[in-house]
Amino acid sequence: MLTIAQARAVIAAGEARAQKIGVPVNIAVLDAGAHLKAFGRMDGAVLGAIEIAANKARTAVLFQAPTEALWDYAKPGGTSPGLEHSNGGLTIFAGGIPLTGADGAVIGAVGVSGGSVAQDLDIAKAAVAALSL
């Protein structure tokens, strides 16, 4: 189970990385049921990226995989073109990463949006690394 303390630690670590690289972002943390556990919008973060951050986290938890891993399935010529239109809409570019417990089970996910795709992924990785179980 993902605790509120863990979710807040994930957000704090993501925000610290974002500040270090100078990119204000939105960070969403969802539990294993894809319900919002915690959210942070840094000063100056793009408003349109709020929903994208939450969708990245939702996509990562629903498929128990990093969001960019779904691109190969959904791209034109992939095995599941249009996959991103399922489940009420998915976000299939980098910045959403599942959170796993000590036993390896998915306990939630983090989604980051507001920078470039590479920056979002960098920040999400820093956020995940702070998860202490």
C-alpha positions in Angstrom: 0.0 0.0 0.0 1.2 3.5 -0.9 1.1 5.8 2.1 0.6 9.5 2.0 4.1 10.0 3.5 5.6 8.0 0.6 3.5 9.9 -2.0 4.7 13.2 -0.5 8.3 12.0 -0.5 8.0 11.1 -4.2 6.6 14.6 -5.0 9.3 16.3 -2.9 12.1 14.4 -4.7 10.6 15.2 -8.1 10.3 18.9 -7.2 13.9 19.0 -5.9 15.1 17.6 -9.2 12.9 20.0 -11.2 14.2 22.9 -9.3 17.8 21.8 -9.9 17.3 21.7 -13.6 15.1 24.8 -13.6 11.9 23.3 -14.9 8.6 23.9 -13.1 6.3 20.8 -13.4 3.2 19.2 -12.2 3.6 15.9 -10.4 0.8 13.4 -9.8 1.0 10.4 -7.6 -1.8 7.7 -7.9 -2.4 4.6 -5.8 -2.7 1.1 -7.2 -6.4 1.7 -8.0 -5.5 4.7 -10.2 -6.9 7.1 -7.6 -5.1 10.4 -6.8 -3.0 10.1 -3.7 -1.0 13.4 -3.9 -0.4 16.2 -6.3 2.0 19.1 -6.6 2.0 22.0 -9.1 5.2 24.0 -8.9 5.0 27.8 -9.3 5.1 28.6 -13.0 4.1 25.1 -14.1 2.0 25.0 -17.2 -1.7 24.6 -16.5 -2.3 22.4 -19.5 0.2 19.9 -18.1 -1.9 19.2 -14.9 -4.1 16.7 -16.7 -1.1 15.2 -18.6 0.8 14.5 -15.4 -2.3 12.7 -13.9 -2.8 10.8 -17.2 0.8 9.7 -17.3 0.5 8.3 -13.8 -2.9 6.6 -14.6 -1.5 5.1 -17.8 1.6 3.8 -15.9 -0.5 2.2 -13.1 -3.2 0.7 -15.5 -0.5 -1.0 -17.6 2.0 -1.5 -14.8 4.7 -0.1 -17.2 6.5 3.2 -17.9 4.3 5.2 -20.3 6.8 5.3 -23.1 6.8 1.5 -23.2 3.3 1.7 -24.7 4.4 3.7 -27.7 5.7 0.7 -29.6 2.2 -0.9 -29.4 0.2 2.3 -30.2 2.3 3.8 -33.0 1.2 3.4 -36.6 2.2 0.0 -37.7 2.4 -1.3 -34.1 0.4 -4.2 -32.8 -2.3 -1.9 -31.2 -2.5 1.3 -33.1 -4.9 3.7 -31.4 -4.3 2.1 -27.9 -4.0 5.6 -26.5 -7.7 6.2 -27.2 -8.7 3.3 -24.9 -9.4 3.5 -21.1 -10.7 7.1 -21.4 -7.5 8.2 -23.0 -3.9 7.3 -22.3 -0.6 9.2 -22.4 2.0 7.2 -24.1 5.1 9.3 -23.9 7.7 9.4 -21.2 7.1 10.8 -17.7 4.8 8.2 -16.1 6.5 5.4 -14.0 4.9 2.7 -11.8 5.8 2.7 -8.1 6.5 -0.8 -6.7 6.6 -2.2 -3.2 9.3 -4.3 -1.6 7.7 -7.4 -3.1 7.8 -5.9 -6.6 4.0 -5.4 -6.8 2.8 -2.1 -8.3 1.5 0.1 -5.5 0.9 3.2 -7.6 2.5 5.5 -10.1 4.0 8.9 -10.6 3.4 11.2 -13.6 5.3 14.3 -14.4 4.5 17.0 -17.0 5.6 20.5 -17.7 9.1 20.2 -19.3 10.3 18.5 -22.4 9.6 14.7 -22.5 13.3 14.0 -21.6 13.0 16.5 -18.6 9.8 14.9 -17.4 11.3 11.5 -17.5 14.4 12.7 -15.7 12.3 14.2 -12.9 10.0 11.1 -12.7 13.0 8.9 -12.3 14.3 11.1 -9.4 10.9 11.0 -7.8 10.7 7.2 -8.0 14.2 6.8 -6.6 13.0 8.6 -3.4 10.4 6.0 -2.6 11.2 4.4 0.7 9.4 1.3 1.7 
